[in-house]
Amino acid sequence: MSAQQFTAVQVNLFCDDVELVAGFFRALGFAEVFRTPAEGHPEHLEVDAAGTRIGLTSAGAANRIARLGVGAQRHASTEVVFWCADVDAAFTAAIDAGGSAVSPPQDSPDGRLRYGWVRDPEGHQVKFVSSR
């Protein structure tokens, strides 16, 4: 199988409260592009993040429907990285949207990048980075 057979990339984050985490990503400016069920409390919701979809999936629904054996993340073992024009502004917006600071914006030791880390309201680690 070649990489050319793949048509898109999506990252899914398992959540206890899909709507809570979706509110965080919407506050960062990411548009909601899919939701199920269409009305009421979502079991799965997707936002568009610069052309890549981020799925927010109820861990309970994933276990009930597909027996995935997943849970909401409590300790960071992965991160979603957003390249952006202004790391400081993105970091501040994330905190204002209910995120918590992990590491404030800083320049890389070689001065080529600026980056900072937050966690969304359920603990998914998010990194903002820009070239200098």
C-alpha positions in Angstrom: 0.0 0.0 0.0 1.4 3.4 -0.9 0.9 6.6 0.9 -0.9 7.9 -2.2 -3.9 5.7 -1.4 -4.6 7.8 1.7 -6.8 10.9 1.2 -6.8 12.7 4.5 -5.6 12.8 8.1 -7.7 13.0 11.2 -6.6 12.9 14.8 -9.2 11.8 17.4 -9.1 12.8 21.0 -11.1 10.7 23.5 -13.0 12.8 26.0 -15.4 12.5 28.9 -17.2 15.6 27.8 -17.0 16.2 24.1 -18.9 19.5 24.2 -16.5 20.9 26.8 -13.4 20.1 24.7 -15.2 21.3 21.5 -15.8 24.7 23.2 -12.1 25.0 23.8 -11.2 24.3 20.1 -14.1 26.5 18.8 -12.8 29.4 21.0 -9.4 29.0 19.2 -11.3 29.6 15.9 -11.6 26.1 14.6 -15.0 25.5 12.9 -17.2 22.6 13.8 -17.6 20.5 10.6 -19.4 17.3 11.9 -21.4 16.2 14.9 -23.3 13.1 15.8 -26.0 12.9 16.9 -26.9 16.1 15.0 -28.8 17.4 18.0 -28.3 17.2 21.7 -25.1 16.1 23.5 -22.6 14.9 20.9 -20.9 11.5 21.0 -18.5 12.6 18.3 -17.7 16.0 16.9 -15.0 17.2 14.5 -13.4 20.6 14.0 -11.3 21.8 11.0 -7.8 22.8 12.1 -6.0 24.3 9.2 -7.2 21.6 6.9 -6.8 18.7 9.3 -9.8 17.4 11.2 -9.6 16.9 14.9 -12.2 14.4 16.1 -13.5 14.7 19.7 -15.0 11.3 20.6 -16.8 10.3 23.7 -14.7 7.6 25.4 -17.9 6.1 26.7 -19.5 5.9 23.3 -16.3 4.4 21.7 -16.3 1.7 24.3 -20.0 1.0 24.0 -20.2 1.0 20.2 -16.8 -0.5 19.2 -15.4 -1.8 22.5 -12.2 0.2 22.0 -11.1 0.1 25.7 -10.2 3.8 25.7 -10.5 6.5 28.3 -10.1 10.2 28.5 -6.5 11.3 28.8 -5.3 12.2 32.3 -1.5 12.3 31.6 0.0 13.7 28.4 1.5 11.0 26.2 0.8 12.7 22.9 0.2 16.3 21.8 -1.5 18.1 18.9 0.8 20.7 17.4 -0.5 23.9 15.8 1.8 25.9 13.6 0.7 29.5 13.8 1.8 33.1 13.2 1.7 34.3 16.8 2.4 31.8 19.6 1.9 34.3 22.4 -1.6 35.2 21.1 -2.6 31.5 20.6 -1.3 30.7 24.0 -3.3 33.5 25.6 -6.4 32.5 23.6 -6.1 28.9 24.8 -5.9 30.0 28.4 -8.9 32.3 28.0 -10.8 29.3 26.4 -10.3 27.2 29.6 -7.0 25.6 28.9 -4.2 25.4 31.5 -0.6 26.4 31.0 2.0 23.7 30.8 5.0 25.8 29.6 4.7 29.5 28.6 5.8 30.7 25.2 9.6 30.7 24.8 12.2 30.8 22.1 14.0 27.5 21.2 17.6 27.4 22.3 18.8 28.0 18.7 16.4 30.9 18.2 14.7 29.4 15.1 11.3 28.6 16.8 8.9 30.0 19.4 6.7 27.6 21.2 4.4 27.1 24.2 2.3 24.3 25.6 -1.2 24.2 27.2 -3.7 21.5 28.1 -7.3 21.6 27.0 -10.0 21.3 29.7 -9.6 17.5 29.7 -5.9 17.4 29.7 -5.0 16.9 26.0 -1.6 18.5 25.4 -1.6 21.2 22.8 1.6 22.9 21.4 1.7 26.2 19.5 4.8 26.8 17.4 6.1 29.3 14.9 9.2 29.9 13.0 11.3 33.0 14.0 
